[in-house]
Amino acid sequence: MTTHDLSHAERALRDAPEAGRLDRADAEWLATRLGDASIRAAVMAAAAESKRIACGDVVTVSRNVFVPLTNLCRDRCSYCTFAKQPDSAEAKTYTLDEVAELISGGDRTGCIEALFCLGDKPEIAYRAYKEWLTGEGFRSTAEYLVEGCKVGVAGGLLPHTNAGILTVPEMEALKPVNASMGLMLESTSPKLRGKGQAHQYAPDKDPKVRLRMHEEAGELKIPFTTGMLIGIGEDEADRVDTLYAIRDLDDRFDHIQEAIIQPFHPKPGTRMRWAAALPDSEVAGWIALSRLVLGHRIQLQAPPNLAPGLLEELLHAGVGDWGGVSPVTLDFINPEAPWPTLRDLRDRTEAAGQRLVERLPVYPRHLGRPEFFAGDMLERTQTFVDDRGYALPRGGLEAA
């Protein structure tokens, strides 16, 4: 690095925290220099100031129960251990009674959110599963998911659904029984669908398909979670493009409530098991650059179980949310990565000069806006929320 480079970085970053914006050309220049410790430190300092302007010293967390409705999936991503084949001993589709048991456990332990995650369109790929759905009276997994979310609501929790690609009618059916929904954009890079790439056998990971669902969710006014997966074969330019795509979506539709920046970790038994994970310093740098690009309205989330030794550094890089942490269930997407306890998460957050606050699956920004809810979901959220838009005490952090 030269003195000129550092001066260039400081000029590029000077107004970004206050403005809540970073010029794209500056972001592209900085992205190629995050390996330099001095420039990375400048980016992280600017990101921390941007976070302070956006939400002060508050860092949020959602106490949830994880409901993996089915781990059958028609996609075969090269890094995934969640999706199973029907003949696997680990293949599992939850009955509605089993969903009710999970929800009950979440309610007893003070959870507010019921996080529904499941494979994408397994009925297209697996005849036996399709026949099972038909026998249960459902035409699709999305129809079955609606019933699962109804169980969640009846059990006293607020569902948040991440079900892969959904159609407009499917999202319309889910909106009355969900406080929010989501879909990881992952990457806008079409090359990841190429031969030998991470999404070669994953038709639902086509960036155009995923962007279209984000747009449709915006048109339906659904509070929406998205995110970027880093380290799966994309380059710096791809990451910058993904971040600006997310920002553009919120500029157009005002519905992106949070963006998850998730680092890839190689897992045994996957095609990408030998791929190298990004260094911790690079992860922190991209978290910081993401904060500066996404600005003040979109909250920045980093899953704490995927970087357990990096929490303090991530807080200093502008993270404002830890996502869902469950006292009941493991992270079924990353079962090898246990959740931290809420007590440990609170203590480490406070040690970094921040304050941990519990939230709902929908953020304060959208809670006061009736157009983002359907049925009686807005009224249901009000039973959990305080006058700031965060969660009322429910045996959560105050008991940790």
C-alpha positions as CSV (number, residue, x, y, z in Angstrom):
1,M,0.0,0.0,0.0
2,T,1.1,3.6,-0.7
3,T,0.4,6.7,1.2
4,H,-1.6,7.8,-1.9
5,D,-3.8,4.6,-1.6
6,L,-4.6,5.3,2.0
7,S,-5.4,9.0,1.3
8,H,-7.7,7.8,-1.6
9,A,-9.5,5.4,0.8
10,E,-10.0,8.1,3.4
11,R,-11.4,10.5,0.8
12,A,-13.8,7.8,-0.4
13,L,-15.0,7.0,3.1
14,R,-15.2,10.5,4.5
15,D,-18.9,11.2,3.8
16,A,-20.2,7.7,3.6
17,P,-21.1,7.1,7.3
18,E,-23.2,10.3,7.5
19,A,-24.8,9.9,4.1
20,G,-25.6,6.3,4.5
21,R,-24.3,5.8,0.9
22,L,-21.0,4.8,-0.7
23,D,-20.3,5.6,-4.3
24,R,-20.1,2.5,-6.4
25,A,-16.8,3.3,-8.0
26,D,-15.4,3.9,-4.5
27,A,-16.8,0.6,-3.3
28,E,-15.3,-1.3,-6.3
29,W,-11.9,0.3,-5.6
30,L,-12.0,-0.5,-1.9
31,A,-13.2,-4.1,-2.5
32,T,-9.9,-4.9,-4.3
33,R,-7.9,-3.5,-1.4
34,L,-9.5,-5.1,1.6
35,G,-6.5,-7.3,2.0
36,D,-4.5,-4.3,3.0
37,A,-4.7,-4.0,6.8
38,S,-4.6,-0.2,6.9
39,I,-7.3,0.2,4.3
40,R,-9.4,-2.5,5.9
41,A,-9.1,-0.7,9.2
42,A,-10.3,2.5,7.6
43,V,-13.3,0.8,6.1
44,M,-14.2,-0.9,9.4
45,A,-14.0,2.4,11.3
46,A,-16.3,4.1,8.8
47,A,-18.7,1.2,9.0
48,A,-18.8,1.3,12.8
49,E,-19.6,5.0,12.6
50,S,-22.3,4.3,10.0
51,K,-23.9,1.7,12.3
52,R,-23.8,4.2,15.3
53,I,-25.6,6.8,13.2
54,A,-28.2,4.3,12.1
55,C,-29.0,2.6,15.4
56,G,-26.7,3.8,18.2
57,D,-25.3,1.1,20.4
58,V,-28.2,-1.3,19.9
59,V,-27.5,-4.8,18.5
60,T,-30.6,-7.0,18.0
61,V,-31.3,-10.7,18.2
62,S,-34.4,-12.8,17.6
63,R,-35.1,-15.6,20.1
64,N,-36.6,-18.3,17.8
65,V,-37.5,-21.9,17.2
66,F,-36.2,-23.4,14.0
67,V,-38.8,-25.5,12.0
68,P,-37.2,-27.4,9.1
69,L,-40.5,-28.4,7.6
70,T,-38.8,-30.6,5.0
71,N,-35.1,-31.2,4.1
72,L,-36.0,-32.6,0.7
73,C,-34.9,-30.2,-2.0
74,R,-34.7,-30.3,-5.8
75,D,-31.5,-28.2,-5.8
76,R,-28.1,-29.7,-5.1
77,C,-25.8,-26.9,-4.1
78,S,-22.1,-27.9,-3.9
79,Y,-21.8,-26.7,-0.3
80,C,-25.0,-27.8,1.3
81,T,-25.6,-30.5,3.9
82,F,-29.2,-29.5,4.7
83,A,-30.8,-31.1,1.6
84,K,-31.3,-34.8,1.7
85,Q,-32.3,-37.4,-0.9
86,P,-35.6,-39.3,-0.1
87,D,-33.6,-42.6,0.5
88,S,-31.4,-41.0,3.1
89,A,-31.9,-42.0,6.7
90,E,-31.7,-38.3,7.5
91,A,-34.5,-37.3,5.2
92,K,-37.3,-35.7,7.2
93,T,-40.6,-34.0,6.6
94,Y,-42.3,-32.8,9.7
95,T,-46.0,-33.6,10.4
96,L,-48.2,-30.8,11.6
97,D,-48.3,-32.5,15.0
98,E,-44.5,-32.4,15.1
99,V,-44.5,-28.8,14.1
100,A,-46.9,-28.1,17.0
101,E,-44.5,-29.8,19.4
102,L,-41.6,-27.6,18.2
103,I,-43.8,-24.4,18.5
104,S,-44.9,-25.4,22.0
105,G,-41.2,-25.8,23.0
106,G,-40.5,-22.4,21.6
107,D,-43.4,-20.8,23.4
108,R,-42.4,-22.3,26.7
109,T,-38.8,-20.9,26.4
110,G,-39.9,-17.4,25.6
111,C,-39.4,-17.5,21.8
112,I,-41.3,-15.0,19.6
113,E,-40.2,-16.2,16.1
114,A,-41.0,-19.5,14.4
115,L,-38.4,-19.7,11.6
116,F,-39.6,-22.0,8.8
117,C,-36.8,-23.2,6.5
118,L,-37.2,-25.9,3.9
119,G,-36.0,-27.3,0.7
120,D,-37.0,-25.9,-2.7
121,K,-39.9,-27.5,-4.6
122,P,-39.1,-31.2,-3.7
123,E,-42.4,-32.3,-5.2
124,I,-41.0,-31.6,-8.6
125,A,-38.0,-33.9,-8.1
126,Y,-39.4,-36.7,-5.9
127,R,-42.5,-38.7,-6.9
128,A,-43.0,-40.4,-3.6
129,Y,-43.0,-37.1,-1.8
130,K,-45.5,-35.6,-4.3
131,E,-47.7,-38.6,-3.6
132,W,-47.4,-38.1,0.1
133,L,-48.4,-34.4,-0.3
134,T,-51.4,-35.4,-2.4
135,G,-52.5,-38.0,0.2
136,E,-52.4,-35.3,2.8
137,G,-54.6,-33.1,0.7
138,F,-51.9,-30.6,-0.6
139,R,-51.0,-29.8,-4.2
140,S,-47.6,-28.3,-3.3
141,T,-45.1,-27.9,-0.5
142,A,-46.1,-24.2,-0.4
143,E,-49.7,-25.2,0.4
144,Y,-48.4,-27.4,3.2
145,L,-46.2,-24.6,4.5
146,V,-49.2,-22.4,4.9
147,E,-50.7,-24.9,7.2
148,G,-47.5,-25.2,9.1
149,C,-47.4,-21.4,9.6
150,K,-51.0,-21.5,10.8
151,V,-49.9,-24.0,13.5
152,G,-47.1,-21.6,14.4
153,V,-49.6,-18.7,14.8
154,A,-52.0,-20.8,16.7
155,G,-49.2,-21.8,19.1
156,G,-48.5,-18.1,19.9
157,L,-45.5,-17.4,17.8
158,L,-44.8,-15.2,14.7
159,P,-43.6,-17.1,11.7
160,H,-40.8,-16.0,9.4
161,T,-40.5,-18.2,6.2
162,N,-37.5,-18.9,4.1
163,A,-38.8,-21.5,1.6
164,G,-36.8,-20.9,-1.5
165,I,-38.5,-19.6,-4.7
166,L,-42.2,-18.8,-4.2
167,T,-44.7,-17.5,-6.7
168,V,-46.8,-14.4,-6.2
169,P,-49.9,-16.4,-5.3
170,E,-47.9,-18.5,-2.8
171,M,-46.5,-15.4,-1.1
172,E,-50.0,-13.9,-1.0
173,A,-51.2,-17.0,0.7
174,L,-48.3,-16.9,3.2
175,K,-48.5,-13.2,4.0
176,P,-51.4,-13.4,6.5
177,V,-49.6,-16.1,8.5
178,N,-46.1,-14.6,8.4
179,A,-44.7,-11.5,10.1
180,S,-41.9,-11.5,7.5
181,M,-40.3,-13.7,4.8
182,G,-36.9,-14.0,3.2
183,L,-34.7,-15.4,0.5
184,M,-30.9,-15.3,0.4
185,L,-30.0,-13.6,-2.9
186,E,-26.5,-15.2,-2.3
187,S,-25.0,-13.8,-5.5
188,T,-25.9,-12.0,-8.7
189,S,-23.1,-13.8,-10.5
190,P,-24.5,-16.1,-13.3
191,K,-21.1,-17.9,-13.6
192,L,-22.0,-19.8,-10.4
193,R,-24.5,-21.8,-12.4
194,G,-21.8,-23.0,-14.8
195,K,-20.1,-26.4,-15.0
196,G,-18.3,-27.3,-11.9
197,Q,-19.6,-24.2,-10.0
198,A,-21.4,-24.1,-6.7
199,H,-24.9,-23.8,-8.3
200,Q,-24.5,-26.0,-11.4
201,Y,-27.2,-28.4,-10.2
202,A,-29.4,-25.7,-8.5
203,P,-31.9,-24.3,-10.9
204,D,-33.5,-22.2,-8.2
205,K,-30.2,-20.4,-7.7
206,D,-30.5,-18.6,-11.0
207,P,-29.8,-14.9,-10.1
208,K,-32.6,-13.7,-12.4
209,V,-35.1,-16.0,-10.7
210,R,-34.1,-14.9,-7.2
211,L,-34.0,-11.2,-8.1
212,R,-37.5,-11.5,-9.6
213,M,-38.9,-13.0,-6.3
214,H,-37.3,-10.1,-4.4
215,E,-39.1,-7.7,-6.7
216,E,-42.4,-9.5,-6.4
217,A,-42.1,-9.6,-2.6
218,G,-41.5,-5.8,-2.7
219,E,-44.6,-5.3,-4.9
220,L,-46.6,-7.4,-2.3
221,K,-45.1,-5.2,0.5
222,I,-43.6,-8.1,2.5
223,P,-40.9,-7.2,5.1
224,F,-38.1,-9.2,3.5
225,T,-34.7,-10.6,4.6
226,T,-32.0,-11.2,2.0
227,G,-28.3,-11.7,2.0
228,M,-25.0,-12.6,0.4
229,L,-23.0,-15.8,0.7
230,I,-19.3,-15.0,0.2
231,G,-16.5,-17.4,-0.8
232,I,-18.4,-19.8,-3.1
233,G,-16.6,-18.9,-6.3
234,E,-17.6,-15.3,-6.8
235,D,-15.0,-12.5,-7.1
236,E,-14.9,-9.0,-5.6
237,A,-16.8,-7.4,-8.4
238,D,-19.6,-10.0,-8.1
239,R,-19.9,-9.2,-4.4
240,V,-20.1,-5.5,-5.0
241,D,-22.7,-6.1,-7.7
242,T,-24.8,-8.2,-5.2
243,L,-24.7,-5.5,-2.5
244,Y,-25.8,-2.8,-4.9
245,A,-28.6,-5.1,-6.2
246,I,-29.8,-5.4,-2.7
247,R,-29.7,-1.7,-2.1
248,D,-31.5,-1.0,-5.4
249,L,-34.3,-3.4,-4.4
250,D,-34.9,-1.5,-1.2
251,D,-34.6,1.9,-2.9
252,R,-37.4,0.7,-5.3
253,F,-39.7,-1.2,-2.9
254,D,-38.7,-0.1,0.7
255,H,-39.1,-3.7,1.9
256,I,-35.6,-5.1,2.6
257,Q,-35.3,-5.2,6.4
258,E,-32.0,-6.9,6.8
259,A,-29.2,-8.4,4.8
260,I,-27.2,-11.4,6.1
261,I,-23.5,-11.5,5.1
262,Q,-22.7,-15.2,5.5
263,P,-19.2,-16.6,4.9
264,F,-18.9,-20.0,3.3
265,H,-17.5,-22.9,5.4
266,P,-16.4,-26.1,3.7
267,K,-18.3,-29.2,5.0
268,P,-17.4,-32.9,4.9
269,G,-19.4,-34.9,2.4
270,T,-20.0,-31.9,0.0
271,R,-18.5,-31.3,-3.4
272,M,-16.9,-28.2,-2.0
273,R,-15.4,-29.9,1.0
274,W,-11.8,-29.0,-0.1
275,A,-12.5,-25.4,-0.9
276,A,-10.8,-22.8,1.3
277,A,-12.9,-20.6,3.6
278,L,-12.2,-16.8,3.5
279,P,-9.8,-15.6,6.2
280,D,-11.4,-14.0,9.2
281,S,-9.9,-10.6,8.3
282,E,-11.5,-10.7,4.8
283,V,-14.9,-11.6,6.3
284,A,-14.7,-8.6,8.6
285,G,-13.7,-6.4,5.7
286,W,-16.6,-7.5,3.6
287,I,-19.0,-7.0,6.6
288,A,-17.8,-3.5,6.9
289,L,-18.0,-2.7,3.2
290,S,-21.5,-4.2,3.1
291,R,-22.6,-1.8,5.9
292,L,-21.3,1.2,4.0
293,V,-23.0,0.1,0.7
294,L,-26.3,-0.9,2.2
295,G,-26.6,2.3,4.4
296,H,-28.8,3.1,7.3
297,R,-32.2,1.6,6.5
298,I,-31.1,-2.0,5.9
299,Q,-29.9,-3.8,9.1
300,L,-26.7,-5.8,8.7
301,Q,-26.7,-9.3,10.1
302,A,-23.9,-11.8,10.8
303,P,-24.8,-15.3,12.2
304,P,-22.8,-15.6,15.4
305,N,-22.5,-19.4,15.3
306,L,-20.6,-19.1,11.9
307,A,-17.9,-16.9,13.3
308,P,-17.7,-17.6,17.0
309,G,-14.2,-16.3,17.4
310,L,-14.9,-13.1,15.5
311,L,-17.9,-11.6,17.2
312,E,-16.1,-8.5,18.7
313,E,-14.4,-7.8,15.4
314,L,-17.7,-8.1,13.5
315,L,-19.3,-5.6,15.9
316,H,-16.5,-3.2,15.2
317,A,-17.2,-3.7,11.5
318,G,-20.8,-2.5,11.8
319,V,-22.9,-5.5,12.5
320,G,-26.2,-4.5,14.1
321,D,-28.0,-7.8,14.3
322,W,-27.1,-11.4,15.3
323,G,-30.2,-13.0,13.6
324,G,-32.1,-15.8,15.2
325,V,-30.7,-17.7,18.2
326,S,-32.6,-20.7,19.4
327,P,-32.8,-22.1,23.0
328,V,-34.8,-25.1,21.6
329,T,-33.4,-26.2,18.2
330,L,-30.1,-26.4,16.5
331,D,-29.2,-24.6,13.3
332,F,-30.4,-27.2,10.9
333,I,-28.7,-25.5,7.9
334,N,-25.4,-25.5,9.8
335,P,-25.8,-28.3,12.4
336,E,-22.0,-28.4,13.0
337,A,-22.1,-24.8,14.3
338,P,-23.9,-24.5,17.7
339,W,-25.6,-21.4,18.8
340,P,-24.0,-19.3,21.5
341,T,-26.1,-19.0,24.6
342,L,-28.0,-15.7,25.0
343,R,-26.0,-14.9,28.1
344,D,-22.7,-15.3,26.3
345,L,-23.9,-13.3,23.3
346,R,-25.1,-10.5,25.6
347,D,-21.8,-10.5,27.6
348,R,-19.7,-10.4,24.5
349,T,-21.8,-7.7,22.8
350,E,-21.6,-5.5,25.9
351,A,-17.9,-6.1,26.2
352,A,-17.6,-4.6,22.7
353,G,-19.4,-1.5,23.9
354,Q,-22.8,-2.4,22.4
355,R,-26.2,-3.3,23.9
356,L,-28.1,-6.5,23.1
357,V,-31.8,-6.0,22.5
358,E,-34.4,-8.6,21.5
359,R,-36.5,-8.0,18.5
360,L,-39.4,-9.6,16.6
361,P,-38.9,-11.3,13.2
362,V,-40.1,-8.0,11.7
363,Y,-38.1,-4.8,12.5
364,P,-39.3,-1.5,14.0
365,R,-39.0,0.1,10.6
366,H,-41.9,-1.8,9.2
367,L,-44.0,-2.5,12.3
368,G,-45.9,0.8,12.1
369,R,-46.9,0.4,8.5
370,P,-50.2,-1.6,8.0
371,E,-49.6,-2.1,4.3
372,F,-46.8,-4.6,5.2
373,F,-49.2,-7.0,6.9
374,A,-52.2,-9.0,6.0
375,G,-55.0,-10.6,8.0
376,D,-54.6,-10.0,11.7
377,M,-50.8,-10.3,11.7
378,L,-50.2,-6.6,12.5
379,E,-52.4,-7.0,15.6
380,R,-50.5,-10.1,16.6
381,T,-47.2,-8.4,16.4
382,Q,-48.4,-5.7,18.8
383,T,-48.8,-8.2,21.7
384,F,-45.0,-8.7,21.6
385,V,-43.7,-5.2,21.0
386,D,-42.7,-2.2,23.2
387,D,-43.0,1.4,22.3
388,R,-39.6,1.4,20.6
389,G,-40.5,-1.4,18.2
390,Y,-38.4,-4.0,20.1
391,A,-39.6,-7.1,22.0
392,L,-41.4,-6.9,25.3
393,P,-39.8,-9.0,28.1
394,R,-40.9,-12.6,27.6
395,G,-38.5,-14.7,29.6
396,G,-35.8,-13.7,27.0
397,L,-32.7,-11.7,27.5
398,E,-33.6,-10.4,30.9
399,A,-33.6,-14.1,32.1
400,A,-30.4,-15.0,30.3
